[in-house]
Amino acid sequence: MSPRLMAQVAVLAAVYVVLGQVVRFIPNPMVPGAIVALNMVVVVIAGMLLGPAAGASVGLIGTLVNALSPAGNPFEWAAIVPHAVMGFVAGLAGQRHLILGALTIIVGHALNIVAFILVGLIPASQVAVTIFSVGLLAEVVIDVVVILAAVPLLRPVVRAGPPSR
């Protein structure tokens, strides 16, 4: 990993953490006690713009640091590996196809649910409940719209090299 790519990963991981501090105050209106985890989009955006390894690194580092922060909770700890996988998949799918890349947010949400069930944070029966599904669908739609807007705007910035002298 080049120094420039490491710096970009560090910046995006920091953005994930900063957003994590903000979104902890945004409740998901469909799922009591849940938040709209908009910071997950940073991981997908990182993978789409910087590639699979960088996406996985942003997911791993950003989620780990956020878990250690005041926003940390058992859900954030359980999401570390799912977010790393999501960033990797976004890097594979999203560097060539914008919509497919944006839809990799679904991978993160699905893996989060599996992890939350496995560690006992939510019962499996809650996934089938309509209100939970509607809340998750609403969050996915918001996430996809943000990703579809952000990636084209950020791509020229990421691709631009250092200023020439």
N, CA, C and O of each residue as an XYZ file, in Angstrom:
660
protein
N       0.856     -1.172      0.000
C       0.000      0.000      0.000
C       0.901      1.235      0.000
O       1.795      1.369      0.836
N       0.655      2.112     -0.933
C       1.456      3.336     -1.045
C       1.143      4.284      0.113
O       0.086      4.185      0.736
N       2.068      5.202      0.396
C       1.791      6.187      1.461
C       0.522      6.994      1.186
O      -0.233      7.306      2.106
N       0.297      7.325     -0.068
C      -0.906      8.084     -0.415
C      -2.163      7.278     -0.118
O      -3.124      7.801      0.447
N      -2.155      5.995     -0.501
C      -3.320      5.143     -0.248
C      -3.530      4.946      1.249
O      -4.667      4.931      1.720
N      -2.443      4.795      1.995
C      -2.572      4.668      3.459
C      -3.191      5.930      4.057
O      -4.009      5.854      4.973
N      -2.798      7.079      3.537
C      -3.370      8.337      4.027
C      -4.862      8.414      3.693
O      -5.664      8.845      4.522
N      -5.228      8.001      2.492
C      -6.639      8.014      2.108
C      -7.450      7.059      2.985
O      -8.562      7.388      3.397
N      -6.897      5.881      3.271
C      -7.570      4.922      4.156
C      -7.741      5.535      5.542
O      -8.809      5.424      6.145
N      -6.701      6.176      6.043
C      -6.773      6.793      7.374
C      -7.834      7.887      7.421
O      -8.595      7.980      8.384
N      -7.881      8.708      6.384
C      -8.878      9.782      6.345
C     -10.292      9.202      6.305
O     -11.171      9.658      7.037
N     -10.510      8.210      5.462
C     -11.858      7.632      5.353
C     -12.252      6.869      6.623
O     -13.419      6.881      7.014
N     -11.289      6.207      7.266
C     -11.590      5.559      8.546
C     -11.979      6.605      9.582
O     -12.889      6.385     10.382
N     -11.291      7.741      9.567
C     -11.629      8.832     10.491
C     -13.014      9.398     10.189
O     -13.768      9.720     11.107
N     -13.348      9.518      8.906
C     -14.687      9.991      8.533
C     -15.743      9.020      9.053
O     -16.787      9.443      9.549
N     -15.472      7.713      8.941
C     -16.395      6.702      9.472
C     -16.624      6.946     10.971
O     -17.761      6.939     11.442
N     -15.540      7.160     11.703
C     -15.642      7.357     13.158
C     -16.392      8.647     13.484
O     -17.255      8.658     14.362
N     -16.070      9.721     12.788
C     -16.757     10.999     13.043
C     -18.253     10.854     12.770
O     -19.081     11.286     13.573
N     -18.593     10.245     11.639
C     -20.020     10.014     11.346
C     -20.648      9.094     12.395
O     -21.816      9.255     12.749
N     -19.872      8.136     12.884
C     -20.380      7.243     13.928
C     -20.777      7.985     15.188
O     -21.709      7.587     15.887
N     -20.064      9.071     15.477
C     -20.400      9.878     16.649
C     -21.700     10.644     16.430
O     -22.447     10.896     17.377
N     -21.968     11.014     15.177
C     -23.171     11.782     14.844
C     -24.394     10.876     14.727
O     -25.452     11.186     15.277
N     -24.254      9.759     14.013
C     -25.433      8.935     13.730
C     -25.967      8.216     14.961
O     -27.096      7.727     14.949
N     -25.180      8.147     16.009
C     -25.701      7.496     17.220
C     -26.886      8.258     17.809
O     -27.604      7.748     18.668
N     -27.077      9.491     17.330
C     -28.206     10.306     17.780
C     -29.361     10.329     16.774
O     -30.338     11.050     16.973
N     -29.254      9.542     15.690
C     -30.303      9.509     14.671
C     -31.034      8.172     14.759
O     -30.567      7.176     14.207
N     -32.155      8.139     15.436
C     -32.861      6.867     15.595
C     -33.515      6.417     14.286
O     -33.974      7.235     13.489
N     -33.545      5.124     14.090
C     -34.276      4.550     12.962
C     -35.745      4.534     13.384
O     -36.095      3.842     14.341
N     -36.605      5.272     12.701
C     -37.999      5.379     13.144
C     -38.770      4.064     13.067
O     -39.824      3.931     13.690
N     -38.268      3.107     12.323
C     -38.976      1.836     12.160
C     -38.540      0.766     13.150
O     -39.275     -0.192     13.386
N     -37.343      0.918     13.736
C     -36.807     -0.114     14.629
C     -36.442      0.530     15.959
O     -35.438      1.236     16.051
N     -37.248      0.295     16.986
C     -36.968      0.898     18.296
C     -35.585      0.513     18.811
O     -35.211     -0.660     18.801
N     -34.832      1.514     19.259
C     -33.500      1.276     19.801
C     -32.399      1.225     18.754
O     -31.220      1.182     19.106
N     -32.756      1.229     17.485
C     -31.756      1.173     16.420
C     -31.466      2.573     15.897
O     -32.234      3.510     16.116
N     -30.347      2.690     15.207
C     -29.973      3.963     14.602
C     -29.908      3.795     13.085
O     -29.890      2.675     12.574
N     -29.876      4.904     12.384
C     -29.623      4.888     10.945
C     -28.102      4.959     10.802
O     -27.503      6.023     10.952
N     -27.500      3.828     10.515
C     -26.035      3.714     10.473
C     -25.485      4.221      9.148
O     -24.951      3.455      8.346
N     -25.623      5.505      8.935
C     -25.184      6.124      7.696
C     -23.672      6.043      7.521
O     -23.173      6.141      6.400
N     -22.938      5.865      8.619
C     -21.486      5.772      8.496
C     -21.038      4.537      7.723
O     -19.898      4.484      7.261
N     -21.902      3.553      7.577
C     -21.551      2.360      6.793
C     -21.250      2.714      5.341
O     -20.474      2.017      4.687
N     -21.845      3.774      4.833
C     -21.619      4.137      3.429
C     -20.160      4.502      3.174
O     -19.673      4.346      2.054
N     -19.467      4.980      4.183
C     -18.061      5.358      4.018
C     -17.230      4.143      3.608
O     -16.319      4.259      2.788
N     -17.540      2.996      4.172
C     -16.803      1.770      3.860
C     -17.029      1.375      2.398
O     -16.084      1.020      1.693
N     -18.273      1.437      1.953
C     -18.584      1.100      0.559
C     -17.915      2.104     -0.384
O     -17.329      1.715     -1.395
N     -18.002      3.362     -0.059
C     -17.378      4.394     -0.884
C     -15.867      4.169     -0.959
O     -15.271      4.312     -2.027
N     -15.250      3.822      0.162
C     -13.806      3.554      0.179
C     -13.461      2.400     -0.753
O     -12.518      2.495     -1.539
N     -14.219      1.316     -0.669
C     -13.954      0.180     -1.545
C     -14.124      0.536     -3.004
O     -13.313      0.152     -3.846
N     -15.181      1.271     -3.303
C     -15.457      1.637     -4.698
C     -14.388      2.563     -5.266
O     -14.025      2.448     -6.437
N     -13.889      3.467     -4.455
C     -12.914      4.440     -4.948
C     -11.477      3.942     -4.880
O     -10.660      4.285     -5.735
N     -11.163      3.136     -3.872
C      -9.759      2.791     -3.612
C      -9.425      1.318     -3.804
O      -8.249      0.952     -3.810
N     -10.433      0.468     -3.960
C     -10.176     -0.948     -4.183
C     -10.493     -1.817     -2.984
O     -10.765     -1.316     -1.893
N     -10.455     -3.142     -3.197
C     -10.868     -4.087     -2.149
C     -10.050     -4.014     -0.864
O     -10.624     -4.012      0.225
N      -8.735     -3.954     -0.966
C      -7.910     -3.935      0.247
C      -8.159     -2.671      1.063
O      -8.257     -2.728      2.289
N      -8.261     -1.544      0.389
C      -8.518     -0.282      1.083
C      -9.919     -0.267      1.685
O     -10.108      0.202      2.808
N     -10.901     -0.777      0.944
C     -12.263     -0.851      1.484
C     -12.329     -1.713      2.734
O     -12.965     -1.350      3.724
N     -11.659     -2.867      2.675
C     -11.628     -3.749      3.847
C     -10.912     -3.075      5.015
O     -11.335     -3.207      6.164
N      -9.837     -2.358      4.727
C      -9.083     -1.665      5.785
C      -9.912     -0.570      6.439
O      -9.903     -0.430      7.662
N     -10.629      0.208      5.632
C     -11.486      1.258      6.188
C     -12.574      0.622      7.056
O     -12.868      1.114      8.146
N     -13.169     -0.467      6.574
C     -14.202     -1.149      7.358
C     -13.656     -1.672      8.677
O     -14.278     -1.500      9.725
N     -12.504     -2.304      8.624
C     -11.903     -2.882      9.826
C     -11.457     -1.808     10.806
O     -11.827     -1.844     11.980
N     -10.664     -0.855     10.332
C     -10.109      0.184     11.215
C     -11.190      1.130     11.706
O     -11.270      1.421     12.900
N     -12.024      1.613     10.790
C     -13.070      2.553     11.177
C     -14.033      1.975     12.199
O     -14.386      2.632     13.178
N     -14.456      0.735     11.962
C     -15.421      0.112     12.877
C     -14.770     -0.211     14.222
O     -15.398     -0.050     15.268
N     -13.514     -0.665     14.200
C     -12.812     -0.954     15.452
C     -12.634      0.311     16.292
O     -12.900      0.309     17.494
N     -12.183      1.382     15.652
C     -11.990      2.635     16.396
C     -13.331      3.161     16.904
O     -13.418      3.658     18.027
N     -14.366      3.055     16.090
C     -15.692      3.514     16.528
C     -16.199      2.660     17.692
O     -16.847      3.175     18.603
N     -15.908      1.370     17.666
C     -16.321      0.493     18.769
C     -15.636      0.899     20.074
O     -16.207      0.752     21.154
N     -14.414      1.407     19.967
C     -13.668      1.847     21.151
C     -14.068      3.247     21.619
O     -13.701      3.663     22.718
N     -14.811      3.967     20.797
C     -15.183      5.354     21.075
C     -16.447      5.425     21.946
O     -17.021      4.391     22.288
N     -16.878      6.633     22.300
C     -18.140      6.766     23.042
C     -19.353      6.206     22.291
O     -20.353      5.853     22.916
N     -19.276      6.120     20.974
C     -20.379      5.545     20.192
C     -20.355      4.024     20.216
O     -21.286      3.373     19.741
N     -19.294      3.464     20.768
C     -19.141      2.011     20.787
C     -20.224      1.316     21.578
O     -20.695      1.811     22.602
N     -20.605      0.158     21.076
C     -21.596     -0.677     21.739
C     -21.411     -2.091     21.212
O     -20.621     -2.303     20.291
N     -22.113     -3.055     21.769
C     -21.929     -4.439     21.293
C     -22.227     -4.618     19.802
O     -21.616     -5.461     19.146
N     -23.154     -3.837     19.271
C     -23.469     -3.940     17.846
C     -22.262     -3.517     16.999
O     -21.960     -4.145     15.985
N     -21.587     -2.466     17.417
C     -20.413     -1.983     16.676
C     -19.287     -3.018     16.726
O     -18.605     -3.247     15.727
N     -19.095     -3.642     17.892
C     -18.073     -4.695     17.997
C     -18.396     -5.860     17.063
O     -17.509     -6.388     16.392
N     -19.650     -6.253     17.023
C     -20.052     -7.376     16.166
C     -19.954     -7.035     14.682
O     -19.886     -7.935     13.845
N     -19.946     -5.753     14.351
C     -19.938     -5.326     12.946
C     -18.534     -5.191     12.356
O     -18.411     -4.909     11.164
N     -17.492     -5.377     13.129
C     -16.131     -5.162     12.632
C     -15.831     -6.037     11.415
O     -15.452     -5.523     10.363
N     -15.994     -7.329     11.547
C     -15.700     -8.232     10.424
C     -16.695     -8.034      9.275
O     -16.268     -7.972      8.122
N     -18.011     -7.932      9.544
C     -18.927     -7.667      8.433
C     -18.585     -6.412      7.636
O     -18.722     -6.399      6.413
N     -18.146     -5.370      8.310
C     -17.822     -4.136      7.599
C     -16.542     -4.284      6.780
O     -16.429     -3.712      5.696
N     -15.587     -5.042      7.290
C     -14.371     -5.302      6.504
C     -14.723     -6.084      5.239
O     -14.228     -5.775      4.155
N     -15.569     -7.086      5.381
C     -15.996     -7.879      4.216
C     -16.760     -6.985      3.237
O     -16.540     -7.058      2.028
N     -17.650     -6.150      3.755
C     -18.429     -5.245      2.899
C     -17.504     -4.328      2.102
O     -17.720     -4.130      0.906
N     -16.489     -3.772      2.735
C     -15.548     -2.901      2.033
C     -14.788     -3.641      0.950
O     -14.541     -3.094     -0.125
N     -14.414     -4.887      1.227
C     -13.714     -5.702      0.239
C     -14.615     -5.979     -0.965
O     -14.197     -5.812     -2.110
N     -15.852     -6.404     -0.699
C     -16.803     -6.704     -1.780
C     -17.117     -5.444     -2.586
O     -17.233     -5.503     -3.810
N     -17.253     -4.314     -1.907
C     -17.501     -3.049     -2.617
C     -16.343     -2.729     -3.550
O     -16.550     -2.215     -4.649
N     -15.127     -3.032     -3.115
C     -13.970     -2.811     -3.960
C     -13.963     -3.702     -5.189
O     -13.563     -3.273     -6.272
N     -14.402     -4.936     -5.024
C     -14.466     -5.852     -6.162
C     -15.549     -5.444     -7.152
O     -15.324     -5.431     -8.362
N     -16.725     -5.110     -6.627
C     -17.884     -4.846     -7.487
C     -17.952     -3.405     -7.973
O     -18.381     -3.146     -9.097
N     -17.537     -2.486     -7.146
C     -17.837     -1.088     -7.405
C     -16.849     -0.291     -8.204
O     -17.155      0.831     -8.608
N     -15.677     -0.824     -8.449
C     -14.715     -0.036     -9.211
C     -15.093      0.055    -10.682
O     -14.622      0.944    -11.392
N     -15.936     -0.856    -11.139
C     -16.337     -0.840    -12.548
C     -17.819     -0.555    -12.756
O     -18.229     -0.142    -13.841
N     -18.623     -0.774    -11.720
C     -20.067     -0.610    -11.899
C     -20.648      0.118    -10.692
O     -20.674     -0.425     -9.587
N     -21.108      1.332    -10.901
C     -21.574      2.202     -9.825
C     -22.759      1.606     -9.056
O     -22.727      1.546     -7.827
N     -23.781      1.175     -9.753
C     -24.986      0.682     -9.073
C     -24.705     -0.616     -8.325
O     -25.131     -0.780     -7.182
N     -23.993     -1.533     -8.962
C     -23.646     -2.790     -8.297
C     -22.804     -2.516     -7.051
O     -23.000     -3.138     -6.007
N     -21.878     -1.589     -7.175
C     -21.068     -1.217     -6.016
C     -21.912     -0.649     -4.891
O     -21.719     -1.002     -3.728
N     -22.841      0.227     -5.229
C     -23.706      0.820     -4.200
C     -24.549     -0.243     -3.505
O     -24.820     -0.150     -2.308
N     -24.955     -1.241     -4.258
C     -25.791     -2.301     -3.670
C     -25.014     -3.224     -2.726
O     -25.620     -4.028     -2.018
N     -23.691     -3.118     -2.710
C     -22.931     -3.944     -1.768
C     -23.175     -3.533     -0.321
O     -22.763     -4.245      0.595
N     -23.826     -2.418     -0.100
C     -24.236     -2.046      1.260
C     -25.142     -3.134      1.831
O     -25.192     -3.332      3.045
N     -25.851     -3.832      0.959
C     -26.723     -4.928      1.391
C     -25.895     -6.050      2.007
O     -26.326     -6.691      2.965
N     -24.706     -6.286      1.456
C     -23.804     -7.299      2.016
C     -23.494     -6.960      3.470
O     -23.547     -7.824      4.346
N     -23.172     -5.695      3.713
C     -22.865     -5.271      5.081
C     -24.036     -5.435      6.019
O     -23.876     -5.934      7.133
N     -25.218     -5.019      5.582
C     -26.397     -5.154      6.437
C     -26.722     -6.627      6.702
O     -27.047     -7.001      7.829
N     -26.632     -7.451      5.670
C     -26.929     -8.884      5.836
C     -25.924     -9.545      6.786
O     -26.307    -10.314      7.668
N     -24.645     -9.242      6.599
C     -23.632     -9.823      7.491
C     -23.770     -9.291      8.912
O     -23.542    -10.023      9.875
N     -24.142     -8.019      9.048
C     -24.401     -7.479     10.389
C     -25.503     -8.271     11.075
O     -25.358     -8.666     12.232
N     -26.597     -8.502     10.375
C     -27.716     -9.237     10.964
C     -27.272    -10.628     11.406
O     -27.592    -11.067     12.511
N     -26.536    -11.316     10.538
C     -26.036    -12.654     10.896
C     -25.153    -12.567     12.138
O     -25.303    -13.367     13.062
N     -24.230    -11.598     12.165
C     -23.350    -11.448     13.330
C     -24.146    -11.117     14.589
O     -23.871    -11.659     15.660
N     -25.127    -10.232     14.462
C     -25.934     -9.858     15.627
C     -26.710    -11.053     16.175
O     -26.857    -11.202     17.388
N     -27.199    -11.892     15.287
C     -27.913    -13.105     15.716
C     -26.941    -14.073     16.380
O     -27.234    -14.626     17.440
N     -25.775    -14.279     15.750
C     -24.801    -15.242     16.277
C     -24.294    -14.879     17.666
O     -24.064    -15.763     18.490
N     -24.116    -13.589     17.933
C     -23.622    -13.193     19.256
C     -24.753    -12.885     20.233
O     -24.501    -12.475     21.366
N     -25.986    -13.079     19.804
C     -27.128    -12.938     20.700
C     -27.623    -11.519     20.906
O     -28.313    -11.246     21.888
N     -27.287    -10.612     20.004
C     -27.744     -9.239     20.158
C     -29.183     -9.042     19.698
O     -29.890     -8.178     20.216
N     -29.617     -9.838     18.729
C     -31.016     -9.814     18.302
C     -31.467    -11.259     18.094
O     -30.679    -12.105     17.672
N     -32.720    -11.535     18.387
C     -33.230    -12.889     18.117
C     -33.498    -13.058     16.612
O     -33.872    -12.107     15.925
N     -33.306    -14.245     16.134
C     -33.546    -14.522     14.712
C     -34.977    -14.194     14.321
O     -35.237    -13.799     13.184
N     -35.898    -14.353     15.246
C     -37.301    -14.083     14.948
C     -37.549    -12.606     14.631
O     -38.515    -12.279     13.941
N     -36.697    -11.718     15.121
C     -36.893    -10.286     14.872
C     -36.689     -9.947     13.396
O     -37.279     -8.993     12.890
N     -35.861    -10.720     12.713
C     -35.576    -10.439     11.307
C     -36.831    -10.599     10.462
O     -37.012     -9.875      9.483
N     -37.684    -11.521     10.820
C     -38.897    -11.773     10.039
C     -39.995    -10.753     10.324
O     -40.965    -10.656      9.572
N     -39.849    -10.008     11.391
C     -40.874     -9.040     11.762
C     -40.908     -7.924     10.724
O     -39.863     -7.389     10.354
N     -42.077     -7.578     10.263
C     -42.243     -6.603      9.191
C     -41.630     -5.251      9.525
O     -40.977     -4.656      8.667
N     -41.813     -4.747     10.729
C     -41.307     -3.418     11.083
C     -39.790     -3.385     10.975
O     -39.224     -2.385     10.534
N     -39.126     -4.467     11.372
C     -37.676     -4.548     11.261
C     -37.259     -4.500      9.794
O     -36.346     -3.763      9.422
N     -37.929     -5.283      8.975
C     -37.612     -5.349      7.547
C     -37.838     -4.009      6.857
O     -37.034     -3.600      6.018
N     -38.914     -3.328      7.199
C     -39.197     -2.023      6.611
C     -38.126     -1.015      7.033
O     -37.662     -0.220      6.215
N     -37.741     -1.047      8.285
C     -36.696     -0.146      8.771
C     -35.367     -0.395      8.070
O     -34.665      0.543      7.692
N     -35.032     -1.663      7.902
C     -33.794     -2.016      7.220
C     -33.844     -1.602      5.747
O     -32.862     -1.091      5.208
N     -34.971     -1.822      5.113
C     -35.137     -1.422      3.713
C     -35.004      0.093      3.559
O     -34.370      0.572      2.618
N     -35.601      0.842      4.481
C     -35.497      2.306      4.433
C     -34.040      2.742      4.570
O     -33.585      3.646      3.870
N     -33.324      2.098      5.468
C     -31.919      2.439      5.653
C     -31.094      2.099      4.414
O     -30.217      2.870      4.026
N     -31.365      0.961      3.796
C     -30.643      0.566      2.581
C     -30.896      1.570      1.461
O     -29.966      1.942      0.745
N     -32.134      2.008      1.303
C     -32.451      2.984      0.258
C     -31.686      4.284      0.498
O     -31.109      4.843     -0.435
N     -31.677      4.763      1.725
C     -30.928      5.978      2.063
C     -29.449      5.771      1.750
O     -28.817      6.626      1.130
N     -28.902      4.643      2.176
C     -27.487      4.346      1.941
C     -27.143      4.351      0.452
O     -26.160      4.965      0.039
N     -27.951      3.669     -0.344
C     -27.682      3.562     -1.782
C     -27.727      4.941     -2.441
O     -26.883      5.254     -3.282
N     -28.693      5.755     -2.071
C     -28.794      7.109     -2.644
C     -27.545      7.924     -2.293
O     -26.993      8.611     -3.152
N     -27.107      7.853     -1.054
C     -25.911      8.598     -0.637
C     -24.687      8.115     -1.417
O     -23.893      8.927     -1.891
N     -24.534      6.809     -1.550
C     -23.387      6.251     -2.276
C     -23.423      6.673     -3.746
O     -22.407      7.088     -4.305
N     -24.599      6.564     -4.364
C     -24.720      6.936     -5.777
C     -24.419      8.413     -6.014
O     -23.949      8.783     -7.090
N     -24.681      9.248     -5.033
C     -24.367     10.672     -5.162
C     -22.902     10.953     -4.846
O     -22.273     11.770     -5.517
N     -22.356     10.294     -3.842
C     -21.010     10.615     -3.367
C     -19.890     10.092     -4.265
O     -18.909     10.798     -4.498
N     -20.020      8.883     -4.763
C     -18.916      8.292     -5.522
C     -18.554      9.109     -6.768
O     -17.375      9.405     -6.966
N     -19.516      9.483     -7.612
C     -19.125     10.292     -8.782
C     -18.515     11.645     -8.397
O     -17.648     12.156     -9.106
N     -18.958     12.217     -7.293
C     -18.405     13.498     -6.853
C     -16.984     13.350     -6.314
O     -16.153     14.239     -6.500
N     -16.704     12.235     -5.651
C     -15.396     12.033     -5.030
C     -14.366     11.394     -5.959
O     -13.164     11.542     -5.739
N     -14.815     10.694     -6.979
C     -13.883      9.979     -7.869
C     -12.810     10.899     -8.459
O     -11.637     10.525     -8.451
N     -13.159     12.081     -8.969
C     -12.093     12.953     -9.510
C     -11.097     13.408     -8.441
O      -9.912     13.579     -8.730
N     -11.564     13.600     -7.231
C     -10.684     14.036     -6.147
C      -9.696     12.927     -5.798
O      -8.511     13.185     -5.582
N     -10.187     11.701     -5.746
C      -9.344     10.568     -5.376
C      -8.336     10.255     -6.483
O      -7.188      9.910     -6.202
N      -8.757     10.372     -7.713
C      -7.877     10.057     -8.845
C      -6.841     11.138     -9.102
O      -5.791     10.865     -9.684
N      -7.120     12.344     -8.681
C      -6.172     13.442     -8.915
C      -4.909     13.171     -8.111
O      -4.969     12.813     -6.934
N      -3.799     13.343     -8.746
C      -2.515     13.139     -8.071
C      -2.165     14.343     -7.227
O      -2.933     15.299     -7.119
N      -0.979     14.272     -6.628
C      -0.544     15.430     -5.844
C      -0.342     16.634     -6.752
O      -0.063     16.468     -7.939
N      -0.478     17.844     -6.217
C      -0.309     19.034     -7.058
C       1.079     19.082     -7.671
O       2.067     18.771     -7.007
N       1.154     19.468     -8.926
C       2.452     19.561     -9.590
C       3.074     20.924     -9.307
O       2.377     21.914     -9.089
N       4.374     20.944     -9.319
C       5.086     22.200     -9.019
C       5.752     22.728    -10.249
O       6.399     23.774    -10.200
